[in-house]
Amino acid sequence: MKSGSAKVFSALVALAVLGIFRPVDLAAKEAVKQRVSEPGRYEGYSQPIYDGWQRSSVYVTVRDGTKIAVDILRPTRGGRLHSDALPVIWEHRRYQRAVQDVDGKIYSQLDRQDHPMRKVVLHGYVDAVAAVRGSGASYGTRVDPTPPQESLDAYDITEWLAAQPWCSGKVGMYGISYSGTAQFMAASTSPPHLKAIFPEMAMFDLYDFCYPGGIYRHTFIQNWASQVKGFDLHLAQKPAPVDGAKEDELLVALAQHKANFDVTRTIEVPYRDSNLDNISSVYIDNNPSSVIERVNQSGVAVYQRAGWFDMYPRDMLLWFNNLKVPKKIVIGPWDHYQSGGLDRGTEILRWYDYWLKGIDNGIMDEPPILYGVVGLPRDKALRWSGQWPPAESRPVAYYFSGGPSGSVDSVNDGRLSTIAPAPGTDRYQVDYTTTSGPRSRWTGGPVAYPDMAANDRKALTYSTAVLTDDVEIAGHPVVHVWIECKANDLDLFAYLEEVEPDGRSTYITDGCLRASHRRLDAPPHNRMGLPYHRSFAQDTEPLPAGPVELAFDLYPTANLFEAGHRIRLSITCADSDNNQTPQANPVPEVTVYRNAERPSRILVPIYKPQ
C-alpha cells in the first residue's frame, strides 16, 4: 500500500535511475562505455573545462528605444575569461535577473546552488539573463499579460548576443514557467541566430489558464499579481543595478513600471473574445497558442519538460502535438518547481551540445517522448513513446451507477462500472465549501493535496469495486455528465482519485466546466480529440429547463491504480480554495442522470502494451 506522496517518490526514484532505461538502438551505439548519452546521464561527449564564471551587466536598447537590463555570465578558468567564442543560452526572466541586498552585495541567478546552468556554463557556454520590459532594472511598461513588444525584445536581445565577439553566433534559450512561455514567443519572431529552446512548464492558452472551463482562477491570479507587483515596484527585493548605471536610472525604470497592467483585471474579461481598454483581445491576439504557425515556420528545435502535477501538463502536450519542428518532451511526477530525479543541467547540456555545438550525442535518435508512470516500481516506471497519447492507450467508458459502493460516506456513494447502468438519478445540493485544498497544482508552490476523502464526503462519488488487477492509465480522462438544475448556471468540478483499502483517497487529476460554457466547438489547433469550448460571449447560454450534457477533459496523467485499490470519480460544484464560483441563493440542487439515454460517464485512457 502506498500513499499519494509515496507513489510520487517512487516515480522520482525511477527517474533518478533513468540510465538503465534507454532505447535499444541508443544502447547499441555505446560500444565505448565511457561515452554515455541518455536522459539524466551524459559522459564522454564534452568536458567541464572551465571552473568558474564572471558576471557583468549591460543595458541592451531594443528597437523602440527601451533599455533592457541583461546579465552576462561568461565561463572562466583559473580566474581568466574564456578566449574562444562560445554559444550563448539565455533566459527572458519575469522575476528579477539579479538582486542586491542591503549591504550592496549582488546575487545572480548562478548563485543559486540548484541552478541548472551552473553545470552548463562550465562546459563552455555563456549564460545570459534579461529582465523583461517593465520589471526589475529594465525600463518600459507592460501593457497586457503577454505584451507583444516583449517578443520583439527577445528577437533584438538574441541578435545582440549573437553579434558579440565572445559569442559563436549560435544562441539558445532556457527557463521555466513565464520564462518557458517566453521562449515560444521568442521563437515566433524567427531570430536568425536562435537555433533551439528548452521551455519548462510553459503556458499554451492564456484564457484556459485564467478561466479553466470558464471559471475564474482567482487565488492564483491574485497571488501572482501581488508577487510580480512586488518585483516591478521594487517592494520585495531590490534589483541589481546595471554596471555603471546611475542610481536614478533605477528610479526612472521604477516610475515606468507603475503603469504596468494589473493582471487582476483579467476578472473584467471573462470570455475568450473579451476586450479591455485599448487591447483588442487579451486572449486571442497575444495568446501563446496564437503563434503556433510562426513557431513552426522558425524551425527552432524544442525540448520541453513537463510535470503531471504542474499547472501546465495539458498545455505542454498541446505544444508538443502542434509543433512541426524537431521536438522532444520529458514528463515526470513533478509540480511547478520540482525536478527531482532528473538532472536538468545534464538535459540542457545534452540538448545544446547537439544543437549549438554540433556534437552527435544521439539525443535526437531517442523516441521523442519520455514519461514516468506514478505508482509503478522503479524498474518499470518509465515509458518511451513516439506519440501522445500513447498508441497503447485506449479510452474505456466507466459509467456512473447506483450504489452503495461501501467505500465512502458521501452524498450518494455511487458505483463506477464498465457495465452500462440501470436507470437512475442522483440528487446533490451544492456545497460551496468543497475544495481540493490550498496547496493544489494551482498554487505554484510545492503540491500537497490532502486526503480527498474529506472532500468526497461532501460530494457525489462514483467508485469502482476493489480492483483485482493493476490498472495503468496514460492520457486525458474525459468526463460526460448529464445534469438538470433550475439555476441559470452551475460550476462542475471532477476529481479522479485512487482509493486505498484504509479509505484514504489520493488525488490523481481534475477538470472543471461552467455549464454556460458547455457548447462544443471545432478547435483552432490540434486538440488531441479533446472537448473544446470556445467560450466566446455569444457561445454561452443558461441552463435549459431539462437535462443537458457537460463534456470536459481532466488534466493528463500517467498512473498505476494498484490491485486492491479503487478508482473514484468525485463530482462537486465548487473548489473554494482555487476557483471563484458565484454563490446562488437559494442554494441550487442538481440532478445527475445515469441511464442508457443519458449515460453519465468518464472515459479513462487505459494503457495496455501491444
C-alpha positions as CSV (number, residue, x, y, z in Angstrom):
1,M,0.0,0.0,0.0
2,K,1.4,3.4,-1.0
3,S,0.2,6.9,0.0
4,G,0.0,9.5,-2.7
5,S,3.3,11.1,-1.6
6,A,4.9,7.6,-1.6
7,K,3.7,7.0,-5.1
8,V,5.2,10.2,-6.3
9,F,8.5,9.5,-4.5
10,S,8.6,6.1,-6.2
11,A,8.3,7.7,-9.6
12,L,11.0,10.2,-8.7
13,V,13.4,7.4,-7.8
14,A,12.7,5.8,-11.1
15,L,13.6,8.9,-12.9
16,A,16.8,9.1,-10.9
17,V,17.9,5.8,-12.5
18,L,17.0,6.8,-16.0
19,G,20.3,5.4,-17.2
20,I,19.1,1.8,-17.2
21,F,16.0,2.6,-19.4
22,R,17.2,3.7,-22.8
23,P,16.2,2.6,-26.3
24,V,18.0,-0.5,-27.6
25,D,19.3,1.4,-30.7
26,L,20.9,4.0,-28.5
27,A,22.4,1.4,-26.2
28,A,24.0,-0.3,-29.2
29,K,25.8,2.9,-30.0
30,E,27.6,2.9,-26.7
31,A,30.3,0.5,-27.7
32,V,32.7,2.8,-26.0
33,K,31.4,2.6,-22.4
34,Q,32.8,5.9,-21.3
35,R,30.6,7.7,-23.8
36,V,27.1,7.7,-22.5
37,S,24.2,10.0,-23.6
38,E,20.8,9.3,-22.1
39,P,18.2,11.3,-20.1
40,G,19.9,12.4,-16.9
41,R,23.3,10.9,-17.7
42,Y,25.9,12.3,-20.0
43,E,29.6,11.3,-20.1
44,G,32.4,11.4,-22.6
45,Y,30.9,13.9,-25.2
46,S,32.0,17.2,-23.6
47,Q,34.1,18.1,-20.6
48,P,33.8,20.8,-17.9
49,I,36.9,22.6,-19.0
50,Y,36.1,25.8,-17.0
51,D,36.0,26.1,-13.2
52,G,34.0,29.3,-12.7
53,W,32.3,32.3,-14.3
54,Q,32.4,36.1,-14.3
55,R,29.3,38.3,-14.2
56,S,28.8,41.6,-15.9
57,S,25.7,43.5,-16.9
58,V,24.6,45.9,-19.6
59,Y,21.6,47.7,-20.9
60,V,20.6,46.5,-24.4
61,T,18.5,49.1,-26.3
62,V,15.7,47.4,-28.3
63,R,14.0,48.7,-31.4
64,D,11.6,51.0,-29.7
65,G,14.3,52.6,-27.6
66,T,13.5,50.7,-24.4
67,K,16.6,49.7,-22.3
68,I,16.6,46.1,-21.2
69,A,18.8,45.0,-18.3
70,V,20.9,41.9,-19.2
71,D,23.3,39.9,-17.0
72,I,26.1,38.1,-18.8
73,L,27.8,35.2,-17.1
74,R,30.9,34.0,-19.0
75,P,33.0,31.0,-18.1
76,T,36.4,31.3,-16.5
77,R,39.4,29.0,-15.9
78,G,41.8,29.9,-13.1
79,G,40.0,33.3,-12.9
80,R,40.6,34.1,-16.6
81,L,37.8,34.6,-19.0
82,H,37.4,32.3,-21.9
83,S,39.1,33.4,-25.1
84,D,37.1,31.3,-27.6
85,A,33.8,32.4,-29.0
86,L,31.1,30.3,-27.3
87,P,27.4,29.6,-27.8
88,V,25.0,31.7,-25.6
89,I,22.0,30.3,-23.8
90,W,19.8,33.0,-22.3
91,E,16.6,33.4,-20.2
92,H,14.0,36.1,-20.7
93,R,13.0,36.4,-17.0
94,R,10.0,37.9,-15.3
95,Y,11.2,37.6,-11.7
96,Q,14.5,39.6,-11.3
97,R,17.6,38.8,-13.3
98,A,19.7,39.6,-10.2
99,V,19.2,41.2,-6.8
100,Q,21.1,43.4,-4.4
101,D,21.0,43.0,-0.6
102,V,21.1,45.8,2.0
103,D,24.9,45.6,2.1
104,G,25.2,46.1,-1.6
105,K,26.1,42.5,-2.4
106,I,24.7,41.3,-5.8
107,Y,23.4,37.8,-6.3
108,S,23.0,36.5,-9.8
109,Q,20.9,33.5,-10.9
110,L,24.0,31.3,-10.9
111,D,24.4,32.0,-7.2
112,R,21.5,29.6,-6.7
113,Q,23.1,26.2,-5.9
114,D,20.4,24.3,-7.7
115,H,20.5,26.4,-10.9
116,P,20.9,24.0,-14.0
117,M,23.1,26.5,-15.8
118,R,25.9,26.2,-13.3
119,K,26.8,22.9,-14.9
120,V,26.3,24.1,-18.4
121,V,28.5,27.1,-18.2
122,L,31.5,25.1,-17.1
123,H,31.2,23.0,-20.3
124,G,31.8,26.1,-22.4
125,Y,28.6,28.2,-22.7
126,V,27.8,31.8,-21.9
127,D,24.7,32.3,-19.8
128,A,22.7,35.5,-20.1
129,V,19.6,36.6,-18.2
130,A,17.4,39.5,-19.3
131,A,14.7,41.2,-17.2
132,V,11.6,41.6,-19.3
133,R,10.5,45.1,-20.0
134,G,8.6,46.7,-17.2
135,S,10.4,44.7,-14.5
136,G,13.5,44.8,-12.3
137,A,16.1,47.2,-13.7
138,S,14.7,47.2,-17.2
139,Y,12.8,50.2,-18.5
140,G,9.3,50.1,-20.1
141,T,5.7,49.5,-19.2
142,R,3.7,46.3,-19.5
143,V,0.5,46.9,-21.4
144,D,-1.1,43.4,-21.0
145,P,-0.3,40.0,-19.5
146,T,1.8,39.0,-22.6
147,P,3.0,42.2,-24.2
148,P,3.5,41.8,-28.0
149,Q,6.6,44.1,-27.8
150,E,8.2,41.6,-25.4
151,S,8.5,39.0,-28.2
152,L,10.2,41.6,-30.4
153,D,12.5,42.4,-27.5
154,A,13.5,38.7,-27.4
155,Y,14.4,39.0,-31.1
156,D,16.6,42.0,-30.5
157,I,18.3,40.6,-27.5
158,T,19.0,37.3,-29.3
159,E,20.6,39.1,-32.2
160,W,22.6,41.4,-29.9
161,L,24.0,38.4,-28.1
162,A,24.9,36.7,-31.4
163,A,26.8,39.8,-32.5
164,Q,29.1,39.9,-29.5
165,P,32.8,38.9,-30.1
166,W,32.6,36.3,-27.3
167,C,29.6,34.6,-28.9
168,S,29.9,31.9,-31.6
169,G,26.8,33.2,-33.3
170,K,24.7,30.3,-32.1
171,V,22.1,31.1,-29.4
172,G,19.6,29.0,-27.4
173,M,17.2,29.8,-24.5
174,Y,16.1,28.2,-21.3
175,G,13.7,28.8,-18.4
176,I,10.7,27.6,-16.5
177,S,7.1,29.0,-16.2
178,Y,6.9,32.5,-17.6
179,S,10.4,32.1,-19.0
180,G,9.3,28.9,-20.6
181,T,6.4,30.6,-22.4
182,A,8.6,33.5,-23.4
183,Q,10.8,31.0,-25.4
184,F,7.9,30.1,-27.6
185,M,7.1,33.7,-28.1
186,A,10.7,34.5,-29.0
187,A,10.8,31.6,-31.5
188,S,7.7,33.0,-33.1
189,T,9.7,36.1,-34.3
190,S,12.3,33.8,-36.0
191,P,15.6,35.4,-34.8
192,P,18.2,34.2,-37.4
193,H,20.6,33.0,-34.7
194,L,18.1,31.3,-32.4
195,K,18.7,27.6,-33.0
196,A,16.9,25.8,-30.2
197,I,14.9,26.4,-26.9
198,F,14.4,24.4,-23.7
199,P,11.0,25.5,-22.2
200,E,9.8,24.0,-18.9
201,M,6.3,24.1,-17.5
202,A,5.1,26.6,-20.1
203,M,1.6,28.0,-21.0
204,F,-0.2,27.3,-24.2
205,D,-3.5,29.1,-23.7
206,L,-3.9,32.2,-21.6
207,Y,-7.7,32.0,-21.5
208,D,-7.8,28.4,-20.4
209,F,-5.4,29.2,-17.6
210,C,-7.2,32.3,-16.3
211,Y,-10.7,30.7,-16.9
212,P,-10.5,26.9,-17.0
213,G,-13.8,25.8,-18.3
214,G,-15.0,29.4,-18.0
215,I,-14.4,29.5,-14.2
216,Y,-12.1,32.3,-12.9
217,R,-8.9,31.0,-11.2
218,H,-8.9,33.9,-8.7
219,T,-6.5,32.6,-6.0
220,F,-3.5,32.0,-8.3
221,I,-4.1,35.3,-10.2
222,Q,-4.4,37.3,-7.0
223,N,-1.2,35.8,-5.5
224,W,0.8,36.1,-8.7
225,A,-0.3,39.7,-9.2
226,S,0.9,40.5,-5.8
227,Q,4.2,38.8,-6.4
228,V,5.0,40.5,-9.7
229,K,3.9,43.9,-8.4
230,G,6.5,43.5,-5.6
231,F,9.2,42.7,-8.2
232,D,8.1,45.5,-10.6
233,L,7.9,48.2,-7.9
234,H,11.0,47.0,-6.0
235,L,8.9,46.3,-2.9
236,A,10.3,42.8,-2.2
237,Q,13.9,42.7,-3.4
238,K,16.0,45.5,-4.9
239,P,17.0,44.6,-8.4
240,A,20.8,44.7,-9.0
241,P,21.7,47.9,-11.0
242,V,23.4,47.6,-14.3
243,D,27.1,48.1,-14.3
244,G,28.0,51.8,-14.4
245,A,24.3,52.9,-14.2
246,K,23.5,55.9,-12.1
247,E,21.3,55.4,-9.0
248,D,18.5,57.5,-10.6
249,E,18.3,55.1,-13.5
250,L,16.5,52.6,-11.3
251,L,14.1,55.3,-10.2
252,V,13.3,56.1,-13.8
253,A,12.7,52.5,-14.6
254,L,10.5,52.2,-11.4
255,A,8.4,55.2,-12.5
256,Q,7.7,53.5,-15.8
257,H,6.7,50.2,-14.0
258,K,4.0,51.9,-12.0
259,A,1.8,52.0,-15.2
260,N,2.1,48.2,-15.7
261,F,-1.0,46.2,-16.5
262,D,-2.7,44.9,-13.3
263,V,-3.3,41.2,-14.1
264,T,-6.2,41.1,-11.6
265,R,-8.1,43.0,-14.2
266,T,-8.5,39.7,-16.0
267,I,-11.6,39.3,-13.9
268,E,-13.1,42.0,-16.2
269,V,-12.6,39.9,-19.3
270,P,-14.5,36.6,-18.7
271,Y,-14.8,35.4,-22.3
272,R,-12.2,34.4,-24.8
273,D,-13.2,37.3,-27.1
274,S,-13.5,39.9,-24.3
275,N,-11.9,43.3,-24.9
276,L,-10.3,45.5,-22.3
277,D,-9.4,49.2,-22.7
278,N,-7.3,49.6,-25.8
279,I,-6.3,45.9,-26.0
280,S,-8.1,44.3,-29.0
281,S,-8.3,40.9,-27.3
282,V,-6.2,39.8,-24.4
283,Y,-6.8,36.1,-25.1
284,I,-6.6,36.0,-28.9
285,D,-4.1,38.5,-30.3
286,N,-1.3,37.8,-27.8
287,N,-2.2,34.3,-26.6
288,P,0.8,31.9,-26.8
289,S,-1.4,29.5,-28.8
290,S,-1.9,32.1,-31.5
291,V,1.8,31.8,-32.5
292,I,1.9,28.1,-33.3
293,E,2.4,28.5,-37.0
294,R,5.1,31.2,-36.6
295,V,7.0,28.9,-34.2
296,N,6.8,26.1,-36.8
297,Q,8.0,28.5,-39.5
298,S,11.0,29.4,-37.4
299,G,12.4,25.9,-37.5
300,V,13.7,26.3,-33.9
301,A,14.1,23.0,-32.2
302,V,12.2,22.5,-28.9
303,Y,12.9,20.2,-25.9
304,Q,10.1,20.5,-23.3
305,R,9.9,19.4,-19.6
306,A,6.5,19.0,-18.1
307,G,5.0,17.7,-14.8
308,W,1.9,15.6,-14.1
309,F,1.2,17.8,-11.0
310,D,2.2,21.1,-12.6
311,M,-0.4,23.6,-13.8
312,Y,0.6,23.1,-17.5
313,P,0.8,19.4,-18.4
314,R,-2.0,19.7,-21.0
315,D,-0.5,23.0,-22.3
316,M,2.9,21.3,-22.8
317,L,1.3,18.4,-24.6
318,L,-0.7,20.7,-26.8
319,W,2.5,22.5,-27.7
320,F,4.1,19.1,-28.5
321,N,1.3,17.9,-30.7
322,N,1.1,21.1,-32.7
323,L,4.8,21.6,-33.2
324,K,6.3,20.6,-36.6
325,V,9.9,21.4,-35.7
326,P,12.4,19.0,-34.2
327,K,11.0,18.3,-30.8
328,K,11.2,16.2,-27.6
329,I,9.4,16.2,-24.3
330,V,10.0,14.6,-20.8
331,I,7.1,14.4,-18.3
332,G,7.6,13.3,-14.7
333,P,5.7,13.4,-11.4
334,W,6.7,17.0,-10.8
335,D,4.8,20.1,-9.7
336,H,5.7,23.6,-11.0
337,Y,9.2,23.8,-9.4
338,Q,10.1,20.1,-8.8
339,S,12.7,18.3,-11.0
340,G,13.7,15.5,-8.5
341,G,15.1,12.5,-10.3
342,L,16.2,14.4,-13.4
343,D,19.3,16.4,-13.7
344,R,18.1,19.5,-15.6
345,G,21.6,20.7,-16.2
346,T,22.5,17.5,-17.9
347,E,19.5,17.6,-20.2
348,I,20.1,21.2,-21.1
349,L,23.8,20.3,-21.8
350,R,22.9,17.3,-24.0
351,W,20.4,19.4,-25.9
352,Y,22.7,22.3,-26.6
353,D,25.8,20.2,-27.3
354,Y,23.8,18.8,-30.2
355,W,22.1,21.9,-31.5
356,L,24.7,24.6,-30.7
357,K,28.0,22.7,-30.9
358,G,27.1,20.0,-33.4
359,I,28.1,17.1,-31.1
360,D,26.4,13.9,-32.4
361,N,25.4,12.6,-28.9
362,G,22.3,10.6,-30.0
363,I,19.8,12.8,-28.3
364,M,17.7,13.1,-31.5
365,D,17.9,9.3,-32.0
366,E,15.7,8.7,-28.9
367,P,12.0,8.5,-29.2
368,P,10.5,12.0,-28.8
369,I,8.5,11.3,-25.6
370,L,9.7,10.0,-22.2
371,Y,7.2,9.9,-19.4
372,G,7.0,8.4,-15.9
373,V,4.1,6.4,-14.6
374,V,3.2,7.3,-11.0
375,G,2.9,4.2,-8.8
376,L,4.9,1.8,-10.9
377,P,8.0,0.2,-9.3
378,R,11.3,1.8,-10.2
379,D,12.4,-0.7,-12.8
380,K,9.1,-0.3,-14.8
381,A,8.1,3.3,-14.3
382,L,9.4,4.9,-17.5
383,R,7.8,4.8,-20.9
384,W,9.3,5.9,-24.2
385,S,6.7,6.8,-26.8
386,G,6.5,8.1,-30.4
387,Q,3.2,9.9,-29.8
388,W,0.8,11.3,-27.3
389,P,-1.5,9.9,-26.2
390,P,0.5,6.7,-26.4
391,A,-0.6,4.2,-29.1
392,E,-1.1,1.7,-26.3
393,S,-3.8,3.8,-24.6
394,R,-7.5,3.4,-25.4
395,P,-10.5,5.2,-23.8
396,V,-12.7,2.9,-21.7
397,A,-16.1,4.1,-20.5
398,Y,-16.7,3.8,-16.8
399,Y,-20.4,4.6,-16.2
400,F,-21.9,6.3,-13.2
401,S,-24.1,3.7,-11.4
402,G,-26.2,3.4,-8.3
403,G,-24.7,2.4,-5.0
404,P,-23.7,1.7,-2.5
405,S,-20.0,1.0,-3.2
406,G,-19.4,0.7,0.5
407,S,-16.2,2.8,0.2
408,V,-17.2,6.3,1.4
409,D,-20.0,8.0,3.3
410,S,-20.6,10.5,0.5
411,V,-23.9,12.1,-0.6
412,N,-24.7,9.1,-2.8
413,D,-21.8,6.6,-2.6
414,G,-22.4,5.6,-6.2
415,R,-20.5,2.9,-8.2
416,L,-18.3,3.3,-11.2
417,S,-18.6,0.4,-13.7
418,T,-17.7,-0.5,-17.3
419,I,-21.2,-2.1,-17.5
420,A,-24.0,0.2,-18.7
421,P,-26.1,1.2,-15.6
422,A,-29.6,0.6,-14.7
423,P,-31.7,3.8,-15.0
424,G,-31.4,6.2,-12.1
425,T,-30.6,9.7,-10.9
426,D,-28.6,11.2,-8.0
427,R,-29.5,14.5,-6.4
428,Y,-27.0,16.9,-4.9
429,Q,-27.4,20.2,-3.1
430,V,-24.5,22.4,-4.0
431,D,-21.9,22.8,-1.1
432,Y,-19.7,25.8,-1.7
433,T,-17.2,24.7,0.9
434,T,-15.8,21.8,-1.1
435,T,-12.2,22.2,-2.1
436,S,-9.1,20.3,-3.3
437,G,-7.1,22.2,-0.8
438,P,-4.9,25.3,-0.5
439,R,-1.8,23.5,-1.9
440,S,-3.1,22.3,-5.2
441,R,-1.3,22.4,-8.6
442,W,-2.7,25.9,-9.0
443,T,-0.9,27.5,-6.0
444,G,2.5,27.4,-7.8
445,G,4.4,26.1,-4.8
446,P,5.0,22.6,-3.5
447,V,1.9,20.5,-4.2
448,A,0.4,18.7,-1.2
449,Y,-3.1,17.6,-1.8
450,P,-5.0,16.4,1.3
451,D,-6.6,13.1,1.7
452,M,-9.5,13.7,-0.7
453,A,-11.9,11.5,1.4
454,A,-13.0,14.5,3.5
455,N,-14.0,16.4,0.3
456,D,-15.6,13.3,-1.1
457,R,-18.0,13.1,1.9
458,K,-19.4,16.4,0.7
459,A,-19.6,15.3,-3.0
460,L,-21.2,12.9,-5.4
461,T,-18.9,10.0,-5.7
462,Y,-18.6,7.0,-8.1
463,S,-16.2,4.3,-7.1
464,T,-15.2,1.0,-8.7
465,A,-15.3,-2.3,-7.0
466,V,-11.9,-3.3,-5.5
467,L,-9.5,-3.8,-8.4
468,T,-8.4,-7.4,-8.8
469,D,-5.6,-6.4,-11.1
470,D,-3.4,-3.3,-11.6
471,V,-4.9,-0.8,-14.0
472,E,-2.5,1.6,-15.8
473,I,-3.7,4.8,-17.4
474,A,-1.9,7.2,-19.7
475,G,-3.6,10.1,-21.4
476,H,-6.5,12.5,-20.8
477,P,-9.6,11.3,-18.9
478,V,-12.8,12.9,-20.3
479,V,-16.0,13.3,-18.3
480,H,-19.5,13.4,-19.7
481,V,-22.1,14.3,-17.1
482,W,-25.8,14.7,-17.7
483,I,-27.3,17.2,-15.3
484,E,-30.5,19.1,-14.7
485,C,-30.7,22.2,-12.5
486,K,-33.2,25.0,-12.0
487,A,-30.4,27.6,-11.6
488,N,-29.3,29.7,-14.6
489,D,-25.7,28.4,-14.3
490,L,-23.6,25.9,-12.4
491,D,-19.9,25.0,-12.0
492,L,-18.9,21.4,-12.1
493,F,-15.6,20.0,-10.8
494,A,-14.5,16.4,-11.3
495,Y,-11.6,14.7,-9.4
496,L,-10.1,11.4,-10.4
497,E,-8.8,9.6,-7.3
498,E,-7.2,6.4,-6.1
499,V,-8.8,4.9,-3.0
500,E,-6.7,2.7,-0.7
501,P,-8.1,-0.1,1.5
502,D,-8.0,2.1,4.6
503,G,-10.2,4.7,2.8
504,R,-7.6,7.2,2.0
505,S,-8.3,8.8,-1.4
506,T,-5.4,10.2,-3.3
507,Y,-5.8,13.0,-5.9
508,I,-4.7,12.0,-9.4
509,T,-6.1,14.7,-11.7
510,D,-9.0,17.1,-12.1
511,G,-11.0,19.2,-14.5
512,C,-13.9,21.7,-14.5
513,L,-16.6,23.4,-16.6
514,R,-19.1,26.2,-16.1
515,A,-22.4,24.9,-17.5
516,S,-23.0,28.1,-19.5
517,H,-19.7,27.4,-21.4
518,R,-20.8,23.9,-22.4
519,R,-21.1,24.5,-26.1
520,L,-18.6,22.4,-28.0
521,D,-16.7,23.9,-31.0
522,A,-14.1,22.8,-33.5
523,P,-10.7,23.8,-32.1
524,P,-8.3,26.2,-34.0
525,H,-5.4,23.8,-33.4
526,N,-4.8,20.1,-32.8
527,R,-6.6,19.4,-29.6
528,M,-5.9,15.7,-29.5
529,G,-9.6,14.9,-29.9
530,L,-10.4,16.6,-26.5
531,P,-13.6,18.6,-26.0
532,Y,-13.0,22.3,-26.9
533,H,-15.1,25.1,-25.5
534,R,-14.6,28.3,-27.5
535,S,-16.1,30.4,-24.7
536,F,-16.9,33.5,-26.8
537,A,-19.6,35.7,-25.2
538,Q,-22.1,34.7,-27.8
539,D,-21.4,31.0,-27.2
540,T,-22.6,31.0,-23.6
541,E,-26.2,30.2,-22.6
542,P,-28.0,29.5,-19.4
543,L,-29.1,26.0,-18.3
544,P,-32.2,24.8,-20.1
545,A,-35.3,23.6,-18.4
546,G,-34.4,19.9,-19.0
547,P,-31.4,17.6,-18.9
548,V,-28.2,18.8,-20.6
549,E,-24.7,17.1,-21.1
550,L,-21.5,18.7,-19.9
551,A,-18.3,17.3,-21.5
552,F,-14.8,18.2,-20.5
553,D,-11.3,16.7,-20.1
554,L,-9.2,16.3,-17.0
555,Y,-5.6,17.2,-16.9
556,P,-3.4,14.4,-18.5
557,T,-1.8,11.8,-16.3
558,A,0.0,8.5,-16.2
559,N,-0.8,6.5,-13.1
560,L,-1.0,2.9,-11.9
561,F,-4.1,2.1,-9.9
562,E,-2.9,-0.8,-7.8
563,A,-4.8,-4.1,-7.3
564,G,-6.7,-3.9,-4.0
565,H,-7.4,-0.2,-4.6
566,R,-10.4,1.5,-6.2
567,I,-10.8,4.1,-8.9
568,R,-13.1,7.0,-7.8
569,L,-14.6,10.0,-9.6
570,S,-15.8,12.7,-7.3
571,I,-18.2,15.5,-8.5
572,T,-18.6,18.8,-6.8
573,C,-19.8,22.3,-7.7
574,A,-17.1,24.4,-6.1
575,D,-13.3,24.4,-5.4
576,S,-13.3,27.2,-2.8
577,D,-9.5,27.4,-2.4
578,N,-8.7,27.7,-6.1
579,N,-11.6,28.9,-8.3
580,Q,-14.2,31.6,-8.0
581,T,-17.7,30.2,-8.0
582,P,-20.7,32.6,-7.5
583,Q,-22.8,31.5,-4.6
584,A,-26.5,31.4,-5.6
585,N,-29.3,31.9,-3.1
586,P,-31.2,29.7,-2.7
587,V,-28.6,27.1,-3.0
588,P,-29.3,25.0,-6.1
589,E,-30.0,21.3,-6.3
590,V,-28.5,19.3,-9.1
591,T,-29.8,16.1,-10.6
592,V,-27.3,13.8,-12.3
593,Y,-28.7,11.3,-14.8
594,R,-27.3,7.8,-15.3
595,N,-29.2,5.7,-17.9
596,A,-28.9,4.4,-21.4
597,E,-30.3,7.6,-22.9
598,R,-28.2,9.9,-20.7
599,P,-25.1,7.9,-19.8
600,S,-23.0,9.9,-17.4
601,R,-19.5,8.5,-17.6
602,I,-15.8,9.0,-17.6
603,L,-13.6,7.9,-20.4
604,V,-10.4,6.5,-18.8
605,P,-7.3,6.1,-21.0
606,I,-6.4,2.5,-20.2
607,Y,-2.8,1.6,-21.1
608,K,-2.2,-1.9,-22.4
609,P,1.1,-2.8,-24.0
610,Q,0.7,-4.0,-27.6
